[in-house]
Amino acid sequence: MRMTFFFCLLLMLTGCEPRLDENTMPGRHQIVRLSDSEIKGLDPQKISDLSSLRIAADQFEGLTRLNARGEAEPGLAEQWMVSDDGRVWTFILRKNLRFSDGASFDATIFPQILKRLRDPGNAAPAKSLFDNISGVRATGENGVQIILAAPAPSLPIVLAHPAMAAIPLHRIGAVGDKWTSDRPLVTSGPYQMTSWRLNDHARLDRNANWHDERKIVETIIWKPMDDGLSAMRLFLAGGADIAADYPASRHRWLQEEHPGLAHSVPYLGSYYYAFNTRRPPFDDRRVRMALSLAVERQWIVDEVIGIGNIPAWGLLPPGLAGQENFKPEWADQPREERLSKARKLLADAGYNVDNPLEFEIRFNSSTEHRRVSVALAAMWKPLSVNASLFNSEAALHFAALRQHDFALARSGWIADIPTADNFLMVHQSANGSGNYSGYNNPDYDGLITKALETPDPDQRDALMRQADEILSADTPVLPLYFYVTRSLVSERISGWEDNISNVHPSRTLRIRAK
């Protein structure tokens, strides 16, 4: 009777599913992970969504890979060397590498992988990440030489992207794109897909031919769950070991009722609003700075968002190009002092009670975006600023940004890779329509160019921080906070390490012994 009660409770908590498959439940040798969407594809060179990339990283390995802390480490290559000018990298492969079907491969596969990635017929979404690579060549069976157009200390992180992983070209040559239908899938990493039921689950089993240690968990089950509340309920009912998300509104409740399970961690993402600097009123820096002075960022993250976000005055998250994020001198001044400075700036620009500043705040559909927009409008009221709100769905919203059809609009950036240039290059004048604000400062552009040509990582970071400070002073965008990731992790799981990249490879996870 007691077991029947708990089984019924589990059904209720998981949204009254008609049945539960014990083969896809957490087990002694099996970890169940909830992703926030269904897999979009299995070819690592043809995917861009996070759910697909996570599963690709479980199955395919490149010269490097990311560890549990989101840092690059040796993958198929056991070591590498860099030339003095930072433009030539030589990777030494491990010996006797094999795909999961037993087919061997060596260094000659990597020039072919880059060639396929750049084939226009493949339309690879991540192709631009590798634009700095001038060429790849094999030096013997175990040497891979990569030549760069400019120094890139971050190359090991870039090469860990699944798009440059070893893929079974022998199968692709034999059956073309149908290779992703193979079960088990032919892979180069720790796991291989043995079954996939659309909108239900994907099963990954250990690749017996993988080069690394054999203590990884035998089976990983990935389940798509696009509703955060449903994912939380299934997790709490014991139907999953890890959930990739949960509702922000349940964060405090989880901390109180289920301490230790919820992980809210700073992420490689900046949340900001873009000013259209191409036309009045925001072609005037004084107006932009006045509005920035009046924003209570700490209040927004504490009261409007409430899940542990970090206030932002620049674009670079802490830990990316230095341990501390940029903070201007005025950030800690009393509100009335900042409002006084803001009023003077607006008056100098011609705005006052008799001639109030009026504009529209544009944002895409989301409770979070609406609440932030309402808060901003309220914070600017004491300056005699009248800000109206305009909401549209995401496709229309970002089309308007690309077409420069806005005054102030909700935007933001989540990095493809954990590098400062990935954040800052978006706002270079050469970025065209992707530079939503229309920001154009030769000093800013020049600093980034100089940084990209600098092989020394510390000097490079220093230049990137200077560029971030210039951007903050010019205020073409209004940074508010850095994103955080929300995850739920069962007490029975070990090996999970919170990190800014939100990278948690399945091969690094373990099941605790009871």
N, C-alpha and C positions, 0 to 999 in steps of 0.2 A: 504493500500500500504506500509506504513512504517513497519508494522509487517511482511509483506512478505519479505521485504528487509532484516530485521534482521534474519529471519528464514533461508534465503538463505545464509547469511553470516555465520551463525552457521554451516550449512552444509559444506561450504568451509573450515572453520577452523578445522573441525573434520575429515578431510580427505575424504569428499564427501561420508559420510555414506548414504545408501539408504533411511533410515528413522530414526527418533528419537522417542524413546518410552518415553512419558511423565511420565510414572510410574517409570522410572529410572533416572529422572532429579531431581536436588535439589528442595526441597519443604518446606512447612511450618513446617512439622513434620518429615522431611527426610533429612539425610546427605548423600551425595554421595562421596565416597572415591575411588581414583584410586590407585591400587596396581601395582607393576612393573612386575607381572607375574600372570599366572592363578593358582588357587588353585590346589595343588597336592593331597590332601586328607583331610578327615574330622576327622579321628581318631587321637586325640592329642598325642597318644603314638606312632604313626607310621609316623610322619611327621618331616621334618627338614628344609624345605625351609621357608623363611621369610614370604611370602604371606600367606601360610597356617597357620603359627604360629600366625600371627596377627588375623586372623579370629577365630582361636581356642581360643585365649585369650578373644575375645568378647563373646564366647559361654560357656566356661568352667572355673570354678573357683576352686582353691585349698585351702589349709589351709591359704595361703597368696596370695596376688595379688600385682601387681605393680600399683602405682598411676600415676598421670599426670607428675610427675617429675622423673619417673623411679625408685622410691624407693619402698621397700617392705612395705606393710601395712596389717592389718588383712583382711582376706577374709572369708572363711567359718568358720575359727577360730576367735573368738572375742578377744583372748588374748593368751599369752604364757609365760612360765617360763623356765629358763635355770639353770642347776646344776652348782655348783662351778667349776667343772673341764671342763665345756663346752661340755660334751659328751652326756648329756641327756636333751632333750627338751620336754616339756609337753605343748600341745596345747589344749585349751578348745573351743569346737565347739559352735556355735550359736544354739539356741533351734529351734526345729521344721523345720529342713532343708528339702527341697523337690526339686526333679527334676522338669523340666518344664511340665512333664506329670502328676504331682501330687504325684508320688511315693516318699515316705519318705526315708531318709537314715540317718545313724548315724556313730559313730566312727569306727564301725566294717568294713566299706567299705575301709578304707585306707590301712590296711595290704594286702587286696586283690588287690588293685590298684598297690602296689609295686610288688606283686607276678606276676601279669600280665605283668608289665613293664619288669621284668627280665626273662620272659618266652622266651627261645631261639626261639620258633616258631613265636614270634612277631617281632623279629629283630628290636627292638626299637632304632632309631638313637641316642636318647638322654640318653640312659641307663647309659652311663659312668658318666654322671653328678651326678648320685646318688650313685656312688660306695662307697662313704664314709659312707653311711647309713648301719649300721649293722643289724638293725631290726626296725619294726614298729608294735606297738601293741595298741589295744584299752583298755582303762581303764574306764570301765563303758560306758554309751551311748554317753557321750560328751567329753571324754578325749582321746587324741591321743598322745602316747609317742613315740618319735623317738630317737633311740640310735645310736650314731656315733662312728666310729672307731677312729677318731681324732677330736679335737675341730674345729668348723667351724662357726665363727661369721656371715658368709654370708648365712647360711642355710635359713633364710626367703626369700632371693632373689632366691635361688635355688628352693625352694618349690613353687615359683610363676610360674615356667615353666609349660606350659600346660600338659606336660607328667605326672605330678603328680596331676593333677586336678581330681575332682570327675567326673567320667564318669558313664553312666547308666548300671551298671553290670547286672541289671535285664533284660534289653533289649538284651544285649550281650549274656547272658545265654540263652535267648529264640530264637534268630535268628542268632547268631554269627556275623560275619563281616558285614552282611547285615543291621545292626543297623544304619549305616551311610546313608542308603537310606531313612530312615524315614523323612517324611515332615508333620509337622514340626519336626526337629531334636530334640531328647530328650537331654536337656542340664542342666548344673548346674549354669551357669553364667547369666549375664544380658540379653543376646539375644539368639535367636534360629533361625536357618535357616529355612525359609518357602519355598524358591524356589532357584534353581541354574540352570542357563542356561550356559552351557559350552562355554567359550570364549566370554561371553556376560556380565553376572552379577550374583551376589549372593545377595539375599535379606535376611536380618536379622531383625526380629521383636522382640519387647520387650517380655521378659519372665515374664509372670504375676505372676509366683510362685517364682521369685527371692527374696531373703531375704532382699535386700537393698532398698534404697529410690526409689520412683517412678517417679522422675523428669527427668529420662534419656530420650533422644530423642527417639521417637516411633520406627523409622525405620532407618537402616543403609544399604546403597547399596554399595557393593564392586564391582568395575569393573577392570578387568585385562587390563593393558596398558603397554606392554613391550617396547614401543618406547617413550623415554622421550620427544621428540619434539611433537609427537602427543598428549601426555598427557598434555603438556603445552598449546597447542592450544585449546584443549577441555576445560581445566580449564579457560583460559582467555575468552573463548566464553560463559562462564556461565554454562557449562555442567557438572561441578563437583565442589565440595567444597574444596577438598584436593587432591593434587597429591603427590605421594611418591617420585617423582624424576623429574628432568628437566635437559636439556643438560648443561654441565659445560660451554660451549661456550656462553650460553645465560645469564649467571649469572650477568654480569655487565649491560647488556641491561635491564634485569628485575629490577635491582636496580634503574636504571635511569628512566625507563618508567612506572614501576609499583611498586613504593616504598612501603615496608611493607608487600608485598605478599610473597616474596622469603625468605626462612629461610635456611641459611647455618650454620651448627652447628657442633662443634667438636664431634667426634664419638668414640666409643670403638673399634678403629682399628688402627693398626700401619702398615705403608708402608715401606718396607725395601728390601734390596737385601742380599742374603745369599752367603757367601764365602764358598767354599768347603775346609774345614780345614784339610781334610784327606790326601791331597797331595799338592806338590808344584804347584804354588808359595804361595798359601794361607795357608799352614801349618805354615808359619812364621808370627807371630803377627806384626812384624815391617812393613811388606808389607801391611797388612790390615790397620794398623793405618795410614800409609802414605797416602793411598787413601782416608781414612775418613777425614784427615786434609785438603785435597784439595777440598772437596765438599762444594759448596755454597748453603746451604740448604734454606736460606731465598730467594735467587734468584729463586730457583726451585719452591717454593710455590707461589711466587709473579708473576713470568713471565711464567713459564712452565705450572703450574696448574691454578692459578689465581682465586680460589673460596674460599679463606679464610682459607686454611689449616695451621696448626701450625707446624713449623720445629721441627724435633725430633733428639735427640742424644741418647736417650734410648728407651725402649719399652713401658713404662707405660704412658698412656695419662694423662694429668693434671686432677686432681680431683679424680683420682682412688685410689692412695695410698699417697695422699698429694696434695695440691693445685697447686704446680708447678711441671712441668716435669723436669727430670734430664738434666743438661747442664754442660759440662766439662769446666774447666777454659780456655782452649784454644779456645773455641767457638767464643768469641768476639775479638780475636786477628786479626790484619790486615792480609789480604790474603797473602801478600808477606812473612810475618813472618811465617805463617803456611806452605807455600810452601817450605820455607827454611828448616823447620824441616822435612817436608816430603821427600825432596831430601836427607837429611842426613840419614834418616831411610832406604830409598831405597838403598843408597850407602853402608850402613852397611850390607845390605842383599845381596849385589853383583850386583845391577842393576844401570845402568847409561846410558849415551848417547851411549857408545860403546856396551853396553849389555842391550838393552831396555827391560822393562817388557812387555810381550805380553800375552794376554788372550782374551777369548770370553765372552761377556755379553749376557746371554740368557734371553729372555723375552717372555711372551705369548701375543698373538695377541690383541692389543689395541693401539689406537692412543696415549693415555696417557703414556703407558709403553714404547712405541717407543720414544716418545719425551724425557722422563726422561733418557732413556738409551743413547740417542744421547748427551744429556746435560752432563751426567757423563763422557762419552768418551772425550768430548771437554775439560772438566775441568781438566782431567788428562794429556792432551797433553803437558803442560808446564813441566811435570815431565819426559818427554821422555817415556811415557807409550802409547803403541799401543793397544787399545781395539777395537776389531771387534764386530759386532752385529749379533745375531742369533735369529730369530723369529719363533715360532711354535704355533699351536693352544693349548688351555688350557690343554686338556687331555694329549697330548704328553709332554707338558712342565712339568706338575707336576709329570708325570710318570718318567721323567728324574731326577727330584729332589729326588724322593723317591729311585731311583736307583743310586744316587750320580754321575750321568753322566753330570757334569757341572763344571765350574770354578767359575763363579759369575752369580747368577740367581735372577731374580725378584721374590719376595715373599711378605709375609705380614701376618697379623693375625687380624681377627675380632672376638671379644670375644663372647662366648656363654652367659656368665653372666658377670656383671660388677665387677670382682674381679681381683686383681693383679696376683694371681697364675695362672689364666686362660691364661695370656700372657706368664708368665715366665716358666711354666712347659713344654712348647713346646720345650724348648732348654736344658732340662735336658738330660744327657747321657742315662738315662733309657727310653727315648722316642723313641729310635730306628730309624727306617726309617723316622718317622715324624720329627726328629731333623735333618733337611736338611743339616745344616752346619757341622754336626758331632762334635759339640762342646762338650768338655769333661773336666770339671773343678770340682774336688771334693769339693772345697770351695763353689762354686756356688750351686751345688746340695745340700750340707749340709745346707746352709742358707735357702733354700726353704723348706727343710724337717723340719728344726727347726721352721720356720714360721708357717707351717701347723699344728704343734703341740702346738702352742701358742694360748690360748683362748682369751687373751686380744687383742682387735682390733687394738689399737694404737701401741702396741709392734709388732704385726704381720705386720702392714703396714711398720714400720721402718725396719724390716728385709727384707721385699720385696724390699724396696727402695735400701738397701745395695746390694741385688742381682742384681738389675737393673744396679747399678753403676759398679759392677764387670763385667757384660756382656758388658757394653759400653767400659770399659777399654780393655777387651780382643778382642773386635770387631770381633766375629764370624759372625755377621750380620752388615749390614750398614744401620742404621735407617735414613730415610729421612724426613718423616712427618707423622702426624696423619690424619686419614681420617676425612672427614666431611660428614654430611648428607645434602641432598638437598630436600627441600619440598616446596610446594606452599599451602598457607592456605588462604581461602577467608575471606574477612572482616566481613562476616556475621556469622563467627564461633568464639565462645569464648571457653575458657577452654584449649586451646592448650598451652603447656609449653615446650619450647625448653629444651632438656636434652641430656646428653652424651650417653644414651642408646637408643635414638630414639624410646622411648616408648610413644605411644599416644592412650590409650584405648578409644574406642568409648563411653564408659559409662561416661567419664569425659568431653566430648564435648557437647556444647550447641549451639543453634541457637539464635543469638541476636534478640531481639524484634526491629521491625522497628519503 
